[in-house]
Amino acid sequence: MTIADYACPLCSLPLLNQAKIFRCENNHSFDLAKENYLNLLPVQFKHSKNPGDNKAMVNARRAFLEKGYYQPLVDRLVALYQEKIITDADKPTIVLDAGCGEGFYTHQHKTAENTVYGVDIAKEAIKKAGKKYPQCHFSVATLSKLPFAESLFSWIVSVYAPILEQEFTRVLSNGGFLLTVTPAKQHLMQLKQHIYDDAKEHDVEKLPIAHLALVHQENISYQMHLKTGQDTLNLLAMTPFAFKASEEVKQKLSNQTDFICQADFLIRLYQKQG
């Protein structure tokens, strides 16, 4: 029997791993699925039958990300992680990708020295992540009640996911970092202009974090050349404005090759002062 880093989502006691069954002292148990993930989202925590992204949205995002269009972003996130994290043999580095989707960013943070967790509310996404990236630990859970003990993580990354400062701070160790990625002003502007008559820039003034110390901020901006219409439709499916796109707009986008679209990311790095 081994102690895992997971905490029971029902009573917050540690979950013990007993041959692929994770159980707490109160006898709440959770089976490791054959796709290598835990479902730690009790039915009473769900606000709908299948919360989070559906299968089509998950497949579209994976297809788009695997083409490498966002790789410059990933490379910078990993570089910041390697630059800031201090390796301490006595205290192993534990990383959380909060709102990890199908694990594209999660697995690229994995090294021989760290332990990496990914959490998302979408079961379809976590299924794919667990199956494809067995070197990481994935679970279905809500970000508003993470299934982990306090002060566990030395690094939390949040890419285009809800940023919940109070809960993230609870599970972040003293001196640990929270890295967030949100849209900068011009992100996907050309795509938005196909959908809205008055496409507006993203608002970057609002700080989602109030109490952690902002220690670094930067922009990553470059033009993407989307090679096929399907790539453009996959990108559209990843956005909140996909639901606003008419069939006519989708058809027009699907017929375009080498659609040029701006990627514009805002990276903020916060630290919990110990």
ABEGO torsion letter per residue (X at the ends): XBBBABBBAAAGBBBBBBGGBBBBAAGBBBBBBAAGBBBABBAAABABABBEBBAAAAAAAAAAAAAGAAAAAAAAAAAAAAAABBBBAABBBBBBBBGAEAGAAAAAABBAABBBBBBBABAAAAAAAAAABAABBBBBBBAABBBBBBGABABBBBBGBBBBAAAAAAABBBGBBBBBBBBBAABGAAAAAAABABBBBBBAABBABAABBBABBBBBBBBBBBABAAAAAAAAAABAAAAABBAAAAAAAAABBGBBBBBBBBBBBBBBBX
